[in-house]
C-alpha cells in the first residue's frame, strides 16, 4: 500500500496536479488510488474496509515534503559538483498587487 501511495503522490507532483478537491472523495489522489485498486486486490481490501494507511492529508503532505527535500538535495549536490552555474530570477506583479518570484538554477 505504501508503494502505491508514494508512486501516486510522485505522479501527481510531477504532473503539477492538486491532491485534493473540494472534499476527499473528489480529489485526484483518492481517484488515482481507487483506479489503481482495480489492478491490486490488497489495495481494494484496504480501501473498502481496512485501515486507510497513509491516506490522510498529513501523510500525503509529509511524503510530498520528503520527496521535495530529496530533489532539493540532489540539485544542491549537482551545483556543488559543477564548475559553473547560473541563477535566473524573474518576478511578476499581479493586478491584485501580489508579487510572485520564480528562481531558476541552470
C-alpha positions as CSV (number, residue, x, y, z in Angstrom):
1,X,0.0,0.0,0.0
2,X,2.8,2.4,0.9
3,X,4.4,1.9,-2.5
4,X,1.1,2.7,-4.3
5,X,0.6,5.9,-2.2
6,X,4.2,7.1,-2.8
7,X,4.1,6.5,-6.5
8,X,0.7,8.2,-6.7
9,X,2.0,11.2,-4.9
10,X,5.0,11.3,-7.1
11,X,2.9,11.2,-10.3
12,X,0.6,14.0,-9.1
13,X,3.6,16.1,-8.1
14,X,5.3,15.6,-11.5
15,X,2.2,16.5,-13.3
16,X,1.5,19.5,-11.2
17,X,-1.9,18.3,-10.1
18,X,-3.6,19.0,-6.8
19,X,-4.0,16.1,-4.4
20,X,-7.5,17.1,-3.1
21,X,-10.6,18.6,-4.4
22,X,-13.4,20.3,-2.5
23,X,-13.8,17.1,-0.5
24,X,-11.8,13.9,0.0
25,X,-13.8,11.8,-2.5
26,X,-13.4,14.4,-5.2
27,X,-9.6,14.7,-5.3
28,X,-7.1,13.4,-7.8
29,X,-5.2,11.4,-5.2
30,X,-8.3,9.5,-4.0
31,X,-9.4,8.8,-7.6
32,X,-6.0,7.6,-8.6
33,X,-5.7,5.2,-5.7
34,X,-9.2,4.0,-6.4
35,X,-8.2,3.4,-10.1
36,X,-5.0,1.6,-9.1
37,X,-7.0,-0.6,-6.6
38,X,-8.7,-2.3,-9.6
39,X,-5.3,-3.9,-10.5
40,X,-4.3,-4.8,-7.0
41,X,-6.7,-6.6,-4.7
42,X,-4.8,-5.8,-1.5
43,X,-5.4,-2.1,-2.0
44,X,-9.0,-2.7,-2.7
45,X,-9.3,-4.6,0.6
46,X,-7.7,-1.7,2.5
47,X,-9.8,1.0,0.8
48,X,-13.1,-0.9,1.3
49,X,-12.9,-2.0,4.9
50,X,-9.4,-1.8,6.3
51,X,-7.3,0.9,7.7
52,X,-6.6,3.8,5.3
53,X,-2.8,3.7,5.8
54,X,-1.1,6.8,4.5
55,X,-4.3,8.2,3.0
56,X,-4.6,11.2,5.4
57,X,-3.8,14.8,4.4
58,X,-0.9,14.9,6.9
59,X,0.6,11.7,5.5
60,X,0.3,12.9,1.9
61,X,1.8,16.3,2.8
62,X,4.7,14.7,4.7
63,X,5.5,12.3,1.9
64,X,5.4,15.1,-0.7
65,X,7.7,17.2,1.5
66,X,10.2,14.3,1.9
67,X,10.3,14.0,-1.9
68,X,10.8,17.7,-2.4
69,X,13.7,17.7,0.1
70,X,15.3,14.8,-1.8
71,X,15.0,16.8,-5.1
72,X,16.5,19.9,-3.4
73,X,19.4,17.9,-2.0
74,X,20.1,16.4,-5.5
75,X,20.1,19.9,-7.1
76,X,22.4,21.3,-4.5
77,X,24.8,18.4,-4.9
78,X,24.9,18.8,-8.6
79,X,25.5,22.5,-8.2
80,X,28.5,21.8,-5.8
81,X,30.0,19.4,-8.4
82,X,29.7,21.7,-11.3
83,X,32.3,24.3,-12.2
84,X,29.7,26.9,-13.3
85,X,26.0,27.5,-12.8
86,X,23.6,30.4,-13.3
87,X,20.8,31.8,-11.2
88,X,17.9,33.4,-13.1
89,X,15.3,35.4,-11.1
90,X,12.1,36.8,-12.6
91,X,9.3,38.5,-10.8
92,X,5.7,39.4,-11.8
93,X,3.2,41.5,-10.1
94,X,-0.5,40.5,-10.4
95,X,-3.2,43.1,-10.9
96,X,-4.1,42.4,-7.2
97,X,-0.7,43.7,-6.2
98,X,0.6,40.3,-5.2
99,X,4.2,39.6,-6.2
100,X,5.5,36.3,-7.4
101,X,9.1,35.4,-8.0
102,X,10.5,32.5,-9.9
103,X,14.1,31.4,-9.4
104,X,15.8,29.0,-11.9
105,X,19.1,27.3,-11.4
106,X,20.9,26.4,-14.6
